[in-house]
Amino acid sequence: AAAKPPPPAAAAAVAAAGEAQREWERKMALGRTIERFLQDTASQLTFYGLAQLYQEVPEGDLCVFFRNNHFSTMCKHQGRLYLLCTDVGYFDQPGVVWERLSDVSGDNAHCDGGFRVYAPHAAPPPPPPP
């Protein structure tokens, strides 16, 4: 005996279920892509964006840079980009004036007013008691 084909309603239901499964898989893949993008750009700066800044900001110019919901003054000095350090966290580091913008992860060198990498000095020892 030959197998009978499924009724049209059953075939349509199977096709719809297959389409729903493919749509769910497409949305899950898109979600993973979006999640990776958000993780890779959590600092609101991409490698491409950093390269564009290096290419487009003219030497010696000052401009405004917006990142992580914070405005910063940016300048380009000797081919490198620097952000003016204005955060209260640098209050106790008077030698820190600039942050060299060279990495999207935030692992950037801090520099003094002459754009030299800042090397903190140990605090002098307290004076001897009288």
N, C-alpha and C positions, 0 to 999 in steps of 0.2 A: 504494500500500500504506500502510495506516494504521500509525503508530508504535505499538509495543507498550509498555504501561506497564512500568516497571521491576519486577523481582520484589520481593515484600514485604520480603525481607531487605535488599536494596539500599536501598529507600526508608527503612527503619528506620535503617540505617547513616548515610544522608545526614542524616536528622532528628537523630540523636544527635550527629553532627559539628557541625551547626548549633547545637544546644543547648550543646555543649561550648565552641564559639567565643563564644557570648553570655555564658556563665558566666566565661570567661577575661577578656572585655572588662569585665564587671561588677567582677571582682576588681581589674583594673588601674585602673579609675576610682576604686574605693574606696581603693586604695593611694596614688594621687595625692592624694586628699582627705586621707588621714591624713598624708602627707608634708607637705602645705601647712599642716595644723594644727600639726604638730610644729615646723615652721620659724617659724610665726607666734607660737608660745607657748613658744619655747625658753627664755625667761626665767622660765617658770612663772608668768606673770602676763598676763592678757588685759585689753583695754580694758574689757570688761564687769566683770571682777573688780575693777579699779582703781576704776571708777565705784561699784561696790557698797561698797567700803571707804570711799570718801568719803561715801557716803550713810549707812552703818551705824555707823561709829566715832564715838562721841560726843565732842564738843569737850572737850579737857582730859584725856581718858582715856589711860592707858597700856595697851598690849596687846602680845602676842607675835605676830610676823609670821614666817612660814616661806616662804622663797623660795630657789631655787638651792641646796637642801640646807643652808641656813643659817638659824638663828633670829636674829631681830633684835627689839629693843625699838622699838615704834612708838608715836607719840603724834599727837594732832591739836591743832594750835595755830593759832588765827585762821583756821580753815577749811581748813588745809592739813595733809597727812600728812607726818610726818618719821620717818626711821629713825635710831636712834642708831648712829654710826660706831664700830665696835669692831675693825675689821680692822687688822692690824699694818701694812698699807700706809699708814695715816694716822699712824703713829708720829712721823714727821718733820714733820707738819702739826698742831701743837698747837691751832691755831685751828679746825680742822674737828671739829665735834661732831655735826652732824646732816646727813643727806642728805634733801633734799626729794623725796618720792615723787610725781612728777607725770607720769611717762612709763614705759611698759612696756619700752622698749628699754634703760633704764639711763642715759639721757642726762639726769641729774638734777643740780640745783644742790647744792653743799655749803654748809652754813651753820655759823655760829659758835654759841656757847651762847645767844645772844639771838635765834636764828632769822633772823639777817641773812645774806645771801649772803656767803660767805667769799671774800675777795680776797687771795690770797697776796702777801706782801711779798717783795721781793728781799732776799736775804741781805746784811747789811752787809758792806762791803769789809773785808778783813783789815787789821789794824793795820800801819802801816809798820814796816819792819825797824829794829831799834835802831842 
